Amino acid sequence: MAVNSLGNTAGGAVFAAVDLGATSGRVMTGRVGPGTLDLAEAHRFANTPVRLPDGLRWDVLALYQGMLEGLRAAGRAGPVVSAGVDTWAVDYGLLDADGALLGLPFHYRDGRSAGMPERLPEGCGERELYAVSGLQHLPFNTVFQLLAHRTTAQWGAARTLLLMPDLLVHWLTGSVGAEITNASTTGLFDARAGDWSDALIGRLGLSRSLFPPLREPGDPAGTLLPHVAEFTGLPAGTPVTTVASHDTASAVAAVPATEADFAYVSCGTWSLAGLELDAPVLSEESRAANFTNERGVDGTVRYLRNIMGMWLLEECRRAWDRAGVPLGLAGLLADAAVARPFAAVIDPDDASFLAPGDMPARIDAYLLRTGQAPLRTPGGYVRCVLESLALAHRRTLRRAAELAGREPRRIHLVGGGSRNELLCQWTADASGLPVTAGPAEATALGNVLLQARAHGLVGDLAGLRRLVARTQEVRHYAPRGDRRAWDRAEARLGPGPGGGRNGEA
């Protein structure tokens, strides 16, 4: 297997990948050489949000400390050529004129931006936003968070906006910039021009000076500040390389595709399901279907929809833990495998599932609201979640293919969800397409490979993916069973993206 213990990677230059997810962070070391791509975990740490009187916030100071400790551990694996940082999208910190952070960044699940889309100024509604940014309508998009933030006292002191990975890079190097794959998730990015939209920023009453110059994956982001080098033990002058700092963009870069006509699902807390295109799809039909056009590596477009992913399962497990009934994942999956098929189906993107809380109770409330019987066993809940996610993957990818005029022949399912055999098999069964599952560590691999490419060790995007395919462990799932059962389950949900409840903008 290509993911080894820290001391057992062999050969090649060492790159440190800081990879922060919604529930945990880690620093991985990657060794890249001719025909070599090995990954090891140097340090892992929790990402635990804090609820303050004014809302749910990210504990970015704890994340920064964990990152520094991880870089120190990475240095023990061998000489580090460079470091790169990726995180989730949309969230940000504001700096004052002295470069000081104005409070802990808000968490996108905080809910403070609820109702903000209805407060958009005249001439800058959802249709106008989409025509420029091509961004999926989500209530926590950066643009809506900013509309909520500008009513606070902090806003008057804000001089610079840094998205989460850019903030951490700033603390490592002192440099200021906005990496383009993450900038494209803000709702303030021109999908055609590939730059900040001065027109949208102005119409929304925001200051253009808040938004730093854009960086592309592979651009140098600076070198470690002296005190960072001292703490981590890395040499002074160690470079920080801009990677695809939106974790999904790094994951898609590491899809082990050897053919052009593929679809992908990057499955973790969220399932990001879509296609890789050469140009955005900005039609009104695409807007109504709530598809997003986010920037990928080398000017590609990640045409996708956000689907509530393994968050649903993990919130169920947390609810059972709080009730004093801790349940292991392996046992839950075994129970789900023998539970009654299609006993219940849910729309994973229903708004009631977004915030933290008692997920089994919320699922039951949804089932009662939609004329279905509540579930009785943990295995039943897990089967409902996984079958519903497989249906969401099917519906989303089918609609993306229609809107983009593309016909994928295979689904690449990467990220932590690729370890879930039930989800992978049911995605193949529901879609009628073969599924290649893995690598589970696609985001960290993409981070490492984009650093390696900037240092001349790998070639173009296709070559990068061939290296992943040759070196990483994957599993293949062929469709099986009667797809008519999936058709009947889908019919119980009503119209899909662009055709009703699930696709309303």
Summary of the structure (lengths in Angstrom):
residues: 505
radius of gyration: 21.8
end to end distance: 43.3
largest distance: 63.4
contacts: 1860
relative contact order: 0.13
helix: 40%
strand: 21%
